[in-house]
Amino acid sequence: MERLIGDILAVSRIDSGRISVDLSRVDVASVVRHVCEEVRPMLTGRSLTCRLPEDLPAVMGEARKLHQILVNLVNNAIKYSEPGTRITLSARGERSVVRFEVSDQGVGIRKEHMPRLFEKFYRADDPVVRRTSGTGLGLYIVRSLVTMLGGQVHVRSRPGKGTVFIVTLPRAEATARPRPRVAVGA
């Protein structure tokens, strides 16, 4: 119930333009470690691997929003994966972005559902999906927050084999200064 209320409030703030982004340098490794520790109690028989290179660059963003993005994606991976499967959360620096991947060995997403995946309240009309609880708001929130942080989100999936969500966010350059707080509407 708490998660449902939180999701509805987040969507309300996003849709009304009352959500702001306070951009600054974010230590990606500490956010990822915190996410991994937070979700461990929910794994119930699944394994979680967190992969972080030693030289992981910072992103220009907001730690709280990055945390929410990653928790939503990992929670979905847990929800749609059977016990005994593996979930991986990884981050690595690329040319001008930091790339985050959340992969699972879960039920996967059929091709016909992919275009609507990030729509508000969308849940695939699939018996495997319908047997798990959800509001259809998590991926809408993820996409909205990623966009606010200047990034992109993509998904690859194979039904019955698993899914990979890929989020890219701009790297914070060594000389970059925090930008002013900006309000963003959907």
C-alpha positions in Angstrom: 0.0 0.0 0.0 2.9 2.4 0.9 4.5 1.8 -2.5 1.2 2.4 -4.3 0.7 5.7 -2.5 4.3 6.7 -3.2 3.9 5.9 -6.9 0.6 7.8 -7.2 2.2 10.8 -5.5 5.2 10.7 -7.7 3.1 10.5 -10.9 1.0 13.4 -9.6 4.1 15.6 -9.1 5.5 14.6 -12.5 2.3 15.2 -14.4 1.7 18.6 -12.7 5.2 19.8 -13.2 5.7 20.2 -9.4 8.8 18.0 -9.4 12.2 19.7 -9.5 15.6 18.5 -10.3 18.6 19.7 -8.2 21.5 18.7 -10.5 24.9 18.0 -8.9 27.7 15.5 -9.1 26.4 12.1 -8.0 28.7 9.3 -6.7 27.2 6.5 -8.7 29.0 3.7 -6.8 27.5 4.7 -3.4 24.0 5.0 -4.9 24.3 1.5 -6.5 25.7 0.0 -3.3 22.8 1.5 -1.3 20.2 0.1 -3.8 21.8 -3.4 -3.7 21.6 -3.4 0.1 18.1 -2.1 0.2 16.6 -4.7 -2.1 18.5 -7.7 -0.7 15.7 -8.6 1.8 13.2 -8.8 -1.1 15.2 -11.3 -3.2 13.5 -14.4 -1.6 15.6 -17.1 -3.3 16.9 -15.0 -6.2 20.5 -13.9 -6.4 21.6 -10.3 -7.0 25.0 -9.4 -8.4 26.1 -5.7 -8.3 29.0 -4.9 -10.7 30.9 -1.7 -10.3 34.3 -0.9 -11.8 36.9 0.8 -9.7 37.0 3.9 -11.9 33.3 4.6 -12.1 32.7 8.2 -13.0 30.1 10.5 -11.4 27.0 11.5 -13.2 25.4 14.9 -13.3 22.0 14.2 -11.7 20.3 13.8 -8.3 21.1 10.9 -6.1 17.6 10.5 -4.8 16.1 10.2 -8.3 18.8 7.9 -9.5 18.1 5.7 -6.4 14.4 5.7 -7.2 15.1 4.7 -10.9 17.3 1.8 -9.9 15.1 0.5 -7.1 12.1 0.5 -9.4 14.0 -1.5 -12.1 15.5 -4.0 -9.6 12.1 -4.4 -7.9 10.5 -5.2 -11.3 13.3 -7.7 -12.0 12.6 -9.4 -8.7 8.9 -9.4 -9.3 9.0 -11.0 -12.7 11.8 -13.5 -12.0 11.3 -16.9 -10.3 13.3 -18.0 -7.3 16.6 -19.6 -8.3 17.3 -17.0 -11.0 19.9 -14.2 -11.1 19.5 -10.5 -11.3 22.4 -8.1 -12.1 22.7 -4.4 -11.5 25.8 -2.9 -13.2 27.2 0.5 -14.0 30.1 1.5 -16.2 31.5 4.7 -17.6 31.3 5.2 -21.4 32.4 8.1 -23.5 30.0 10.8 -22.3 27.6 8.8 -20.2 27.4 6.3 -17.4 25.5 3.2 -18.4 23.3 1.3 -15.9 22.0 -2.1 -16.7 19.4 -4.2 -14.7 19.1 -7.6 -16.1 17.1 -10.6 -15.1 16.3 -14.2 -16.1 12.6 -13.6 -15.7 9.5 -14.0 -17.8 10.6 -11.4 -20.4 8.4 -9.1 -22.4 6.6 -10.0 -25.6 7.4 -7.8 -28.6 3.8 -6.4 -28.9 4.0 -5.0 -25.4 7.3 -3.1 -25.9 5.9 0.1 -27.5 3.6 0.7 -24.5 5.9 -0.4 -21.7 6.5 3.1 -20.3 2.9 4.3 -20.5 1.2 5.3 -17.3 -0.9 2.5 -15.9 0.1 0.0 -18.6 0.3 -3.6 -17.7 0.7 -6.3 -20.3 -2.3 -8.4 -20.9 -0.4 -11.6 -20.2 -1.3 -14.1 -17.5 2.3 -14.3 -16.3 2.3 -10.5 -15.7 -1.2 -10.4 -14.3 -0.4 -12.8 -11.5 2.0 -10.3 -9.9 0.7 -7.2 -8.2 1.5 -3.8 -9.7 0.1 -0.5 -10.6 1.6 0.0 -14.1 3.3 3.2 -12.8 6.9 2.1 -12.1 8.2 2.2 -15.6 6.4 5.5 -16.3 8.1 7.0 -13.3 11.5 5.5 -14.4 11.2 7.0 -17.9 10.1 10.4 -16.5 12.9 10.6 -14.0 15.6 9.5 -16.5 14.3 12.2 -18.9 14.5 14.8 -16.2 18.1 13.9 -15.5 19.0 14.3 -19.2 19.3 10.5 -19.9 17.7 7.8 -21.9 16.2 4.4 -21.0 15.9 1.4 -23.3 14.8 -2.2 -22.9 15.8 -5.5 -24.6 13.8 -8.6 -23.8 13.3 -12.2 -24.9 10.1 -13.9 -23.6 11.0 -16.7 -21.3 14.6 -15.7 -21.2 14.7 -12.4 -19.4 14.9 -8.6 -19.7 17.6 -5.9 -19.7 16.8 -2.3 -18.9 19.5 0.1 -19.9 19.7 3.6 -18.5 22.3 6.2 -19.6 22.9 9.4 -17.8 25.4 12.2 -18.6 28.8 12.0 -16.9 29.8 14.8 -14.7 33.0 16.2 -16.1 35.8 16.9 -13.6 35.4 20.6 -14.1 31.6 20.7 -14.2 29.9 22.8 -11.6 26.5 22.0 -10.2 23.7 23.6 -12.3 20.9 25.6 -10.8 17.8 23.9 -9.6 15.2 23.5 -12.4 11.5 22.6 -12.4 10.5 20.1 -15.0 7.1 19.3 -16.2 5.9 16.2 -18.1 
